[in-house]
Structure formats: C-alpha cells, structure tokens
Amino acid sequence: MGSGERLLFMNRGAIAEIDLSSISNNLRVVRNLSNNRPVIAVVKADAYGHGAVEVSRRLVSEGVEYLAVAFTEEAKELRGAGINAPIMVLFDPDTDDIFQYNLIPVIWDKRAAVLLSREGERRNIRVKVHIKVDTGMGRLGITGDAAKDILEIANMKGLTIDGIMSHFSEVDPSDVSFARQQICKFDSLKNELSKTGLSVNLFHIANSAAVMILPESHFDAVRPGLMLYGYSPVQKSEVRSQKSEKKTEPIPAMTVKTKILTIRRLPANTPISYGRTFVTKRDSIVGVIPVGYADGYFRAFSNNAEVIVKDMIVPVIGRVCMDITMIDLTGVEHVAEGDEVIVMGRRGNISIDASALALQAETSPYEILTSLGSRATRVYK
Ligand SMILES: *Cc1c(COP(=O)(O)O)cnc(C)c1O
C-alpha cells in the first residue's frame, strides 16, 4: 500500500458494521421461544450500541409491539426520527414529555403515579402506565404490599394501568432458584389482583435470559434486549468455535473492524508500548491499528485479546493505548498496511464475539457492545 493512500485512514479507527437482517432474525428467535407473545424490544443505551433509530425502525417494520428505552430523551430521539410505535420509558416518568410525545411511562412508586394522574386529569386524558414491582432485584419498583398500592393507583383519575412488570436479578442456568422465587412472587401478585377484579393488559418480567430458559416467566409479553443483538446471556462464549449457526439461535449483529495503520519489522528483544509489558521474543512483524480504549477497546485487553487478520487469529501485544493498539503479525502471510482487521466478529469458522471479549476483560457482553458500539463509526447493511 503506497503512503499516498494513508489519508484514507485519517478518521477515527473503528468501524462497527451492523447487520439489520440479524436483528430481524433475532426477533424471530424471540417470537419462536415465546410462542408469539407481544415483544417489548429494549433499545436503551442506543440499542446496546447498535444505533437506536436504525434498530427500532427495523424492529417496527418487523411488527414489534413495543419499544423500551431508559429515558425520555431517548424516546424523543425515536419520535424525532418518525417512529410512531408505542414506546415504554423504563426509568424516567417525566410528566411533560410523556404527554407531549405519547410515551408509556413505567412508574415505580406512588409519587410518580400521583403526578401523572394530576397531569392526565388536567389534560383530560388517561395516560397508559406500566407499574413496576420489586420482586428481588432491589433496584426500582414497589416493595411490600404491592397489591394495595396498585389498587390505589388504579383508582386514580387521569391514568390507566396497561401493564405490571418486574425485573430479574439473576437468571443463571446452573441455579434458577432465585429467579423461580421472583416468578412466584410476581404470579401471586397477579392472582391477588385478578381476584379484586382489576384487569391489566400485560404482565411481563422476562428479559433475554428468561426468554431463553424460563418459559414459565413469559406471562403476557416478553422484554428482551441482549438477544435481539445476537447474544444469549446464558450460553458459553464462543471463541474460535466451528459451530454452524442454527436458525434458532441469535446471530450477533455487530462486527467491529479497522485497518492496519502501519507494519513494522522489529528485532527480538524490542519492548512494545507503554510500560514495556511485552518484549518481542523473536524477529517480529508488528501491526499498529488505530483503535484504543477511547474507542471502547478496553485497556484490560492489553496482552489479553486477539483480533482476526487474513483468516488468522493474532494476539494483541503490549498495552492498549488511547487510540492505538499493537498486534503480532509475525507469520501472517502477505499482510499489508491497510489490510482489514476484525476486532470483534467472524470470518469463516473463526470468531471473536462480545462474550469472548467479555470473558477476557472480566465483564459482560453488555458492556463490550455498549462500549465498542457507541464509539465506532457505524455503518448498516
Ligand atoms: C435492560 C432491561 C431489559 C433487557 O434485559 P436483557 O438482559 O438485555 O434482555 C429488560 N427489562 C428491563 C427493566 C431492563 O432494564
């Protein structure tokens, strides 16, 4: 590659390719597993780094019943992009925006209910709300005698209870006992309320893990996030796996790529990067890639991750820098500056997915996706 072409790489180093057909596939997987129950698709945190507007458009075109975001600001962005589907706001029952943008707030205490009720009454409409109860997550939701509070809220003017929800603390395939206790509490609440004659459209608690392994948690609707982006929170990570993809499995939608900025031939005993944590053991060919922790490629990957170059897995060597990382290209044939590097993704039978990276950095695929995805330049296909 001639030096004149280097100008091509002057933009920030990481490109995230988002395959929207995988999102469609993954929604079908959710529908199969949940017997076509309504799906509340969680697109918070910019759709886990995949781009909330594009992902939501695709999901809505596939007929998804609800979208869910964390904060009203995110819902406003979707409305601004012309998305008219019902949007649930999980954490932020801000009164004005709820009315102005026709959103469905999740309320987790009576105070928020009182405010919404007043505002609904003032505007002479009934705002639909979902009520969150705490069955063991210890984060948000009505605790104690939830039925009593819910019945009080049900009698308030200006609002209608469309749904009642809860959230799992843990759905671990090796021990689902706590999840079962949460389901049990949620189910008793449902029974208690139905005895009072209160009719509620949707009871929902199932996140991705529960969609996959706890059918008894599916109730009236399911509420997956991670699965839609192609990951099973309950499956082993896939490192260099030869496994073929089955139609019934989620397919990762995001691939993160970059190009080799430069290639250097260095003799044995050359220290690499900050702190000299790696020293070449042999005459080496070292690739420099324009991706670093400022791109969401964690510093924890220093000497502790791999990338794919020309159908080969090659290691990261030395510390990951802010904008730059070094890789060992010794032994990779015909490699040239400008060649593609897959930081996260698949080529042929080899793959480095977010679960594999998460294991290496001692974190979760959620953090890998939101970090890499939110900082890369996104392209859609
Ligand atoms: C994020 C979130 C979900 C989705 O969880 P996944 O594990 O990504 O499926 C569902 N419900 C609530 C309340 C959430 O905050």
The ligand as an ORCA input file, in Angstrom:
! r2SCAN-3c Opt
* xyz 0 1
  C     -32.263     -3.775     30.158
  C     -33.543     -4.286     30.595
  C     -34.148     -5.386     29.955
  C     -33.456     -6.225     28.906
  O     -32.531     -7.104     29.504
  P     -31.655     -8.121     28.624
  O     -30.891     -8.896     29.617
  O     -30.786     -7.271     27.760
  O     -32.599     -8.929     27.831
  C     -35.439     -5.726     30.332
  N     -36.070     -5.031     31.306
  C     -35.515     -4.002     31.971
  C     -36.262     -3.300     33.032
  C     -34.224     -3.597     31.647
  O     -33.666     -2.586     32.312
*
